[in-house]
Amino acid sequence: MTYFFKFFILCTFISLHSCKVNYSFSGASVDSNLKTISISSFQNFASLAPPTLSLSLTEALRNIISSQSSLKMVTRGGDLSLEGKIVGYSTNPLAIQATGSNGQNSAALTRLTITVQVKFTNSKDEKQNFDQNFVQFADFNSSSNLTDEESRLIKIIEEKLTQDIFNRCFSNW
């Protein structure tokens, strides 16, 4: 091999070795300097929310971050920190329909809405910190009872909320 060709191969190797690209199917981009995350239990400040919502939402958030990033969970003092609270839990009629011969209106659909306030802290880059509300909902037929539908609806809403929070924290696009 000629000197030029050896030099070219060496430069190519050095160039490729010095470039570091993180690929992820989730769209997450986690800085390689960040190794740990601490997620505090979400507190429930919504008077109508079931008491188990706090724990299930916190666990759902921990699960999505564990499965879609390489960050290690620590109890406190992580490179990244998430804390939050449930600040809203409400049902509202959605689609009004006329019923009966007396013409009284009733709701055909009802919407369950959950609002959480999340504080994200990045100890390595303060520009990425945020304190933001996230709102998600799921609709159910008004002829059903909320108590019968609640656990199914909460699971749907938790999936949406945790994906929104994850995307806000880790998808820089």
C-alpha positions as CSV (number, residue, x, y, z in Angstrom):
1,M,0.0,0.0,0.0
2,T,1.1,3.4,-0.7
3,Y,1.8,6.0,2.0
4,F,-1.2,8.1,0.8
5,F,-3.6,5.2,1.0
6,K,-2.5,4.3,4.5
7,F,-2.8,7.9,5.6
8,F,-6.4,8.0,4.0
9,I,-7.5,4.9,5.9
10,L,-6.0,6.2,9.2
11,C,-7.8,9.6,8.8
12,T,-11.1,7.9,7.9
13,F,-10.8,5.6,10.9
14,I,-10.1,8.5,13.2
15,S,-12.9,10.6,11.8
16,L,-15.4,7.8,12.2
17,H,-14.2,6.9,15.6
18,S,-14.5,10.5,16.9
19,C,-18.1,10.8,15.7
20,K,-20.7,9.5,18.1
21,V,-24.3,9.2,17.0
22,N,-27.1,7.9,19.3
23,Y,-29.8,6.1,17.4
24,S,-33.1,5.2,19.0
25,F,-36.3,3.8,17.6
26,S,-38.3,5.9,20.1
27,G,-36.9,9.2,18.8
28,A,-35.3,9.8,22.1
29,S,-31.9,11.5,22.1
30,V,-30.2,11.2,25.5
31,D,-26.9,12.9,25.9
32,S,-24.2,10.3,26.5
33,N,-23.0,12.3,29.6
34,L,-26.4,11.6,31.3
35,K,-26.4,8.3,33.1
36,T,-29.1,8.4,35.8
37,I,-32.6,9.7,36.4
38,S,-34.7,10.1,39.5
39,I,-38.4,10.1,39.3
40,S,-40.3,11.2,42.5
41,S,-43.7,9.7,43.2
42,F,-46.4,12.0,41.7
43,Q,-48.6,13.5,44.3
44,N,-52.4,13.6,43.9
45,F,-53.9,17.0,44.3
46,A,-57.1,16.2,42.3
47,S,-59.9,15.7,44.7
48,L,-61.9,13.3,42.4
49,A,-59.0,11.1,41.3
50,P,-58.7,7.6,42.6
51,P,-56.0,7.2,45.3
52,T,-54.2,4.6,43.2
53,L,-53.7,7.0,40.2
54,S,-50.6,8.6,41.8
55,L,-48.8,5.2,42.0
56,S,-49.9,3.9,38.7
57,L,-48.9,7.1,36.8
58,T,-45.5,7.2,38.5
59,E,-44.8,3.5,37.7
60,A,-46.0,4.0,34.1
61,L,-43.6,6.9,33.7
62,R,-40.7,4.9,35.2
63,N,-41.5,1.9,32.9
64,I,-41.5,4.0,29.7
65,I,-38.2,5.7,30.5
66,S,-36.6,2.3,31.5
67,S,-37.8,0.7,28.3
68,Q,-37.0,3.5,25.9
69,S,-33.7,4.8,27.2
70,S,-30.5,3.6,28.8
71,L,-30.8,5.7,31.9
72,K,-30.4,4.1,35.2
73,M,-33.1,4.8,37.8
74,V,-31.9,6.2,41.1
75,T,-34.0,7.2,44.1
76,R,-32.7,10.8,44.1
77,G,-29.9,13.0,42.8
78,G,-30.0,11.7,39.2
79,D,-28.4,13.6,36.3
80,L,-32.1,14.1,35.3
81,S,-34.9,14.6,37.7
82,L,-38.7,14.3,37.2
83,E,-41.3,15.3,39.7
84,G,-44.9,15.9,39.3
85,K,-48.4,16.1,40.6
86,I,-51.9,15.3,39.5
87,V,-53.7,18.6,39.4
88,G,-56.9,17.8,37.5
89,Y,-59.3,14.9,37.2
90,S,-62.7,15.6,35.7
91,T,-65.5,14.3,33.6
92,N,-67.5,16.5,31.1
93,P,-70.3,15.8,28.8
94,L,-69.1,15.8,25.2
95,A,-71.8,15.1,22.6
96,I,-75.3,16.3,23.4
97,Q,-78.3,14.4,22.0
98,A,-82.0,14.9,22.3
99,T,-83.9,12.0,24.0
100,G,-87.5,11.1,24.6
101,S,-90.7,12.9,23.6
102,N,-90.2,15.6,26.1
103,G,-87.1,16.8,24.2
104,Q,-84.7,16.8,27.1
105,N,-81.0,16.7,26.2
106,S,-78.5,14.3,27.5
107,A,-74.8,13.5,26.8
108,A,-74.0,10.7,24.3
109,L,-70.4,10.7,25.3
110,T,-68.5,11.8,28.4
111,R,-64.8,12.7,28.5
112,L,-62.5,11.8,31.4
113,T,-59.6,14.3,31.5
114,I,-56.5,14.1,33.6
115,T,-54.0,17.0,34.0
116,V,-50.5,16.5,35.5
117,Q,-47.9,19.2,36.2
118,V,-44.4,18.0,35.6
119,K,-41.1,19.5,36.6
120,F,-38.1,18.3,34.6
121,T,-34.5,19.2,35.7
122,N,-31.4,18.4,33.7
123,S,-28.4,18.9,36.0
124,K,-26.0,19.1,33.0
125,D,-28.0,21.5,30.8
126,E,-30.4,24.0,32.5
127,K,-31.8,25.1,29.1
128,Q,-33.7,21.8,28.9
129,N,-35.4,22.3,32.2
130,F,-39.2,22.8,32.2
131,D,-42.2,23.0,34.4
132,Q,-45.3,22.2,32.3
133,N,-48.8,20.9,32.5
134,F,-49.8,17.8,30.4
135,V,-53.4,17.1,29.6
136,Q,-54.9,13.9,28.1
137,F,-58.4,12.5,27.9
138,A,-60.4,9.4,26.9
139,D,-64.1,9.3,26.0
140,F,-66.7,6.8,27.0
141,N,-70.4,6.2,26.3
142,S,-72.6,8.1,28.7
143,S,-74.8,5.1,29.1
144,S,-71.9,3.4,30.9
145,N,-71.0,4.1,34.5
146,L,-67.7,5.9,35.1
147,T,-66.9,3.4,37.8
148,D,-67.2,0.5,35.3
149,E,-65.0,2.3,32.7
150,E,-62.6,4.2,35.0
151,S,-59.7,1.7,35.2
152,R,-59.7,1.2,31.4
153,L,-59.9,4.9,30.7
154,I,-57.1,5.7,33.2
155,K,-54.8,3.1,31.5
156,I,-55.4,4.8,28.1
157,I,-54.8,8.3,29.5
158,E,-51.7,7.2,31.4
159,E,-50.2,5.8,28.1
160,K,-50.8,9.1,26.4
161,L,-49.5,11.2,29.2
162,T,-46.3,9.2,29.7
163,Q,-45.6,9.3,26.0
164,D,-46.1,13.0,26.0
165,I,-43.9,13.5,29.0
166,F,-41.2,11.2,27.6
167,N,-41.2,13.0,24.2
168,R,-41.0,16.4,25.9
169,C,-38.0,15.2,28.0
170,F,-36.0,13.3,25.4
171,S,-37.1,14.1,21.8
172,N,-35.3,17.2,20.7
173,W,-37.0,17.8,17.3
